[in-house]
Structure formats: structure tokens, C-alpha cells
Amino acid sequence: MPFCSKCGNTLKTGSKFCSKCGTQLSAPGSGACPVCQKPVSGNEKFCVHCGASIGSTENGPASAPPPPAAPTAGYPQNTIPPAPPACNAPPAAPPVKRKKKGGCFRKTLLLIVLLAVAGLTALYFLGDDPPIPGQDEGGLTGTDIPGIVSVDDSIPEEAITEIAAETGDPQQAAETVQEAFARGDTILLKQMLTPHSQEIYKDAFREIKPYMSEYSKAFKNRKLKISTPIYSLYEFTGDDGQKYTAEFALSDDGQWKLVRF
């Protein structure tokens, strides 16, 4: 029994129009499958070629598959999420400079040298006069003249009367000392000494008095070796051929004094 290809209504044999939807019907034996468009007799419910339901055409041709949904505005379709940013490595620490071991040693050595120089300078300016050979804590036990013996001919301090001698230059001071030795005058000799030298030689006058005349003869041939505005040194030779010295210095009162002999 034939059916309407549009609405599927049962048709009477030989009908040219569908009694339900009014669609014009094709002649018998000249119909076509709505799917594969191959000829069919019109009496079949299914196409003998593709198997499609001939009565299903009431719903019209098969609809095309729905188009893919439009992507949401503002977001790319099938977008791969970005890879997470790589962690930044912390900055490398600056290299540690190794301290040179030699620097500390050189600084220490330089400090020691400076302290040594300062100490020597202080000793040079503040130190005492050089020691006299043969002198101990009690005073001198000998002089530059060998063979001195102890003679108890000291002069009492009450009997000493100092007379100022004019010694405005080192030559005049040397002549005054020579005169004191020639006369055996221990008072004049003591007057010619500096205050510091008087303390050094205070116990030696009685020992050198017997030899003062001999010392005067040797001192007469003296020679000036060093001469500065404040210091002079004379050198002379004794009868034994040994060389001796006598030192003079300018005192605060402007007079030249005997420092050491």
C-alpha cells in the first residue's frame, strides 16, 4: 500500500494527491528515494537501495549535523593554557675575596720598626751621658790616665770658693781646663764641669789630683776633631801612646763647660 512521501499518510491506489497534506504524488513506478534519489515504486516503506524509510520524508530531508558551537567571545577556542613561568634562580652570591695573609704580617713588621725608631730617638735625646770606663755606683774608680791610685787629699766642701771663669768659646774653655790641670786646681776643674758631670766626678778629684800635671802635658797637644755651635770634641795622646778625648758643650748661661774627660 503506498504512503505519502511527505506526511506518511496511507494513500489509495492510483491517487495523485495526498488526502491529508495535499502533496502531489509521483506516478507509480516512477518515485525516487528521498535519501539516495534512486527510483522506487512508491509502494515500499523502505528504499531497496539504501534502506532509508521512505515514509520518513514527512519530516523533510535529514538535517545536517548542527554546526559547532561558537566560541565564547574573549577566549580563544582550544587554547592550550600557557606554561607556568619558570622560577627565577636566586642571584649568585659575589665571590668572597680572600684576605692576603702577607698584608697583616707586613703591617705588624712596619709597626715594630716604627716603635724601635721612636725608642732609639727617645734614648738619643733623653738618655744619660755615656758611661765612663771604670765607674761604678759610688763614682769613678779610675780615669783615662792609667795607673791611678787612691790618695786621700780631698778638699772639704766648705773650703771651695768658686770663681766664675769666662769661657765664651770652646778654645777658651779648653785653655782654662789645661790651666786647672797644670796647677792641680780641683776647685777650678770642678767649676768647669757641667752640673751633671760634677755629680759623676764628685768622688774622683782626690784620685786624679796626683796625675793632673801629667794630664796637662798630654792635653796641651790636643786637636779639635768635632766642632758645632753647641758641642766640641778634642783628642790628645798620652805618654803611653793611647788616645784620649775631652768633650765640651755650651751651657744655658752661654758659657762652655767640660762634659767628659
Secondary structure, 3 states (H helix, E strand, C coil): CCECCCCCCECCCCCCECCCCCCECCCCCCEECCCCCCEECCCCCECCCCCCEHHHHHHCCCCCCCCCCCCCCCCCCCCCCCCCCCCCCCCCCCCCCCCCHHHHHHHHHHHHHHHHHHHHHHHHHHCCCCCCCCEECCEECCCCCCCCCCCCCCCCHHHCCCCCCCCCCHHHHHHHHHHHHHHCCHHHHHHHECHHHHHHHCCCHHHHHHHHHHHHHHHCCCEEEEECCCEEEEEEECCCCCEEEEEEEECCCCCEEEEEC
